Amino acid sequence: MLDGANLGVGENTALDLDSMFDVTLPQLQPAAAIVHAKTNATFVKVGGQEVNELTADTTYTQQKLDFDAMAKQGVRQLTAAGSALLHTDHREVHIGSLALQTENVVWKTDPASHPTIQYGNNRVVIDD
């Protein structure tokens, strides 16, 4: 368990951050590791936004990150769920699925679409 209070770097802060996590290491092979975390944070300031509550359930294995997250800001709520395949060796992320919801509006990636995000050298490129 990770339990922190009054955390921050620069203008990005959290009053409270708690995370329960576990790691499975099949056959003691680091490349096969499975990392799962359930994280809760309150009164988060990030990117100039003040978020009252943030929760995330994440699993990382085989360079794939599955996520289900929720952020509350006043009466507004945003949920995001999906998966991303991470290629850190060439700074690329493949989005398998993504859904964002706020109030009664939902945005989803097309199931037939697999966006790619390339980053580095002070730029970000999104391609379908």
Solvent accessible surface area in square Angstrom, and as a share of the most:
residue,aa,sasa,rsa
1,M,141,0.63
2,L,95,0.47
3,D,98,0.51
4,G,12,0.12
5,A,66,0.51
6,N,118,0.61
7,L,74,0.37
8,G,51,0.49
9,V,125,0.72
10,G,74,0.71
11,E,155,0.70
12,N,72,0.37
13,T,52,0.30
14,A,14,0.11
15,L,90,0.45
16,D,46,0.24
17,L,43,0.21
18,D,39,0.20
19,S,9,0.06
20,M,115,0.51
21,F,104,0.44
22,D,75,0.39
23,V,88,0.50
24,T,68,0.40
25,L,75,0.37
26,P,51,0.32
27,Q,164,0.73
28,L,142,0.71
29,Q,98,0.44
30,P,106,0.67
31,A,90,0.70
32,A,26,0.20
33,A,20,0.16
34,I,66,0.34
35,V,54,0.31
36,H,48,0.21
37,A,18,0.14
38,K,111,0.47
39,T,37,0.22
40,N,76,0.39
41,A,4,0.03
42,T,46,0.27
43,F,127,0.53
44,V,16,0.09
45,K,98,0.42
46,V,76,0.44
47,G,69,0.67
48,G,76,0.73
49,Q,94,0.42
50,E,106,0.47
51,V,20,0.11
52,N,66,0.34
53,E,60,0.27
54,L,64,0.32
55,T,35,0.21
56,A,27,0.21
57,D,51,0.27
58,T,36,0.21
59,T,36,0.21
60,Y,84,0.32
61,T,35,0.20
62,Q,119,0.53
63,Q,77,0.34
64,K,83,0.35
65,L,52,0.26
66,D,55,0.28
67,F,42,0.18
68,D,83,0.43
69,A,26,0.20
70,M,31,0.14
71,A,23,0.18
72,K,77,0.33
73,Q,45,0.20
74,G,57,0.55
75,V,148,0.85
76,R,135,0.49
77,Q,72,0.32
78,L,76,0.38
79,T,40,0.23
80,A,18,0.14
81,A,40,0.31
82,G,15,0.14
83,S,16,0.10
84,A,7,0.06
85,L,68,0.34
86,L,42,0.21
87,H,40,0.18
88,T,98,0.57
89,D,117,0.61
90,H,102,0.45
91,R,126,0.46
92,E,19,0.09
93,V,25,0.14
94,H,57,0.26
95,I,23,0.11
96,G,35,0.34
97,S,54,0.35
98,L,52,0.26
99,A,29,0.22
100,L,57,0.29
101,Q,80,0.35
102,T,36,0.21
103,E,122,0.55
104,N,148,0.76
105,V,76,0.43
106,V,72,0.42
107,W,140,0.49
108,K,153,0.65
109,T,41,0.24
110,D,84,0.44
111,P,124,0.78
112,A,88,0.68
113,S,20,0.13
114,H,112,0.50
115,P,22,0.14
116,T,22,0.13
117,I,46,0.23
118,Q,79,0.35
119,Y,87,0.33
120,G,19,0.18
121,N,134,0.69
122,N,165,0.85
123,R,151,0.55
124,V,102,0.58
125,V,51,0.29
126,I,123,0.62
127,D,91,0.47
128,D,129,0.67
